[in-house]
Amino acid sequence: MSDDEDGKRFKENTNELMSLLGSFNVNDFVPVLRVFDVQGMRKRMRKVHEVFDVFLEKIIEEHLESRRRGEKKNDFVDIMLSIMEEEEENNGEFRLERANIKAVVLAEKNRIKGRDLRLRSLDESLSQRDLRVRSIEEDMLEGSMETSRTIELIRHPRVLTKLRQELSTVVGPNRQVQESDLPNLPYLAMVLKESLRLHPLIAILFHHGKEQCVVNGFKIPRNSNLIVNLWAISRDPSVWPRPEEFIPERFAEENIDVRGQDYRYLPFGSGRRLCVGIQFALVFSPLIIAQIVHCFDWELPEGGKAEDLDMTERYGLTMPRAEHLWAIPSKRPPLCV
């Protein structure tokens, strides 16, 4: 199987895994049914596991074969294989096993794949003058957030114009946005916050209550599994005025914390289980949005109208859009270089 075919299969199974992890499983609520695979989820999960296992075994075997030929690659997999071999020789108390290496490689492959696809799609867009591109939206826990943000800006030209003016003032027309520019772009930060409110990375948070507690007069028994509906909180009119509208300025009136200290707004969760990728998201996502806005004009193909864009999301562990965005970018003069 070619690398392209491997990559395609890896992507398909990653999407299937994320869908399974976010699916409603009746066995979680009716334990007596656990012996039966009522929804076929166990069978689907086993199939995903088999595909990933073959893929990861191939990576490990390639590294072992290189080592046998004396051609160590000295990458992360090689380091873990060396540790595993040393522990086997020394009978160490802690044993790094093949399954541990697979788990680490799988997590790293998902992280790098999501990052590289975004960088590559941006780089290709920057290097071609008038190219029709498909906005890539990957179902990673790092999550691909940029598509929904781009669509909201296309749907709201007032916001797009205001953000573009800020970028022109702070950055200027002759260069791309740098990480060092972000503290001087408050409206960009508002756009990101509002996008995360309307389109959270995940729809619900899960929490296991170790102790009995009372919330709003409701008694929560010990060892209860609790579900926090972030999507509903983000659209609650008693919490957010005009909740269905995209209004970044609402965050100018109140400095609402993005790190889980304000329970109206929990895009990355809260407490000890705050999303580990929060810092990456708060730097990388605004940079991508800024480059998309600063360096390109956007058109919808075939006379499409911005108000007709479908914002329906597909439920899973993460929440990608049900329909991909097709848009035509053209570089804004003078060109960003």
Secondary structure as UniProt FT lines:
FT   HELIX           3..21
FT   HELIX           26..28
FT   HELIX           31..35
FT   TURN            38..39
FT   HELIX           41..68
FT   TURN            69..70
FT   HELIX           76..90
FT   HELIX           98..127
FT   STRAND          133..134
FT   HELIX           146..155
FT   HELIX           157..170
FT   TURN            173..174
FT   HELIX           179..184
FT   HELIX           186..198
FT   STRAND          204..209
FT   STRAND          213..215
FT   TURN            216..217
FT   STRAND          218..220
FT   TURN            222..223
FT   STRAND          224..229
FT   HELIX           230..234
FT   TURN            237..239
FT   TURN            243..244
FT   TURN            248..249
FT   HELIX           250..253
FT   TURN            263..264
FT   TURN            267..268
FT   HELIX           271..273
FT   TURN            276..277
FT   HELIX           278..295
FT   STRAND          296..299
FT   HELIX           301..303
FT   HELIX           306..308
FT   STRAND          326..331
//
